[in-house]
């Protein structure tokens, strides 16, 4: 399953934010969305990525090449120069 094509821009931004250890409230603030909206997208990501947890979403992100190795430590993620650029 090539998941990247199936993910929206906001879902990709959320995967990147989760990889940085952010919680829904932080992600909502940065992406200028409501917390329930972020949590809805996380539930969609769980289903789309066949994951059972946020940690598994991040793991699948690495497996699928959505995130660069070392992203957790460096903050550098594949995609926009600003990993959490507004979508």
N, C-alpha and C positions, 0 to 999 in steps of 0.2 A: 504494500500500500504506500503510495507516494503521498504522504500527508500534507506536505508543504502547499501543494496546489489547492488543497481543500480548505486551508486555513485563511481566514480573513486577515487584513492588516492589523486589526486590533487584537486578534487572537495571537498573531506572531509577536506583537508587542508585549502581550501578557506572558507568553512563554519566556521571553527575554527577561522580563521583570521577575518572574518566578525563579529563574536561574540566578538572579542576584539576591534572592532571599526575601523579596518584598511580599508583604501581606496585601490582602484585598484593599484595605483602606488606603495604603500608600499608593498602590497602583491606580486606584480611583482618582486620587488627588493629582497624580502626575498626568494621567490621560484625560483629565477633566470629564470623568464619567461618574455615575453613582456607584456606590459599593454593591448594591444588588445587581447592577448591570455587569460589573466585573465578575461577580460570583456566578451569574448566568453564563458568561463566556467561559469561565473555568469549568463549569459542568459540561458545556459543549466540548471543550478540549478533552476532558476525561473520556467522553464518548468517542470523539473522533480519533484520539490517539490510543484508544484501548488501554487506558491507564486507570489505576485505582486510587491514585493520590497525586498531589501536586509534585511530589518528588519524582514520581514516575513520568509525569508530563515533561519534566526537565530531562530525565534520562532519555526519553523518546526523542526529545528535541536534539540531543547530542547524537543519538543513533541515526536520525534522519538528516543530519547535517544542518539543522536549523541554528545550532549554536556552535561556536568555535571551542575547541579544547582550551582549557585554562580560563574560560569566560567567567567562571565563578570567582576567581581570584583577581583577574585583571579588569573586569567590567567590560571587556571588549567582546562584543557579540556580532555574529554575522548579520548583515543587513545594513540599516542606516548607520551613518557615522554616529549619530546619537541613538542608542538602542531603544530609547523610549520616546523617540520623536513623535510628535502628535500625529495621530492617524485620523 
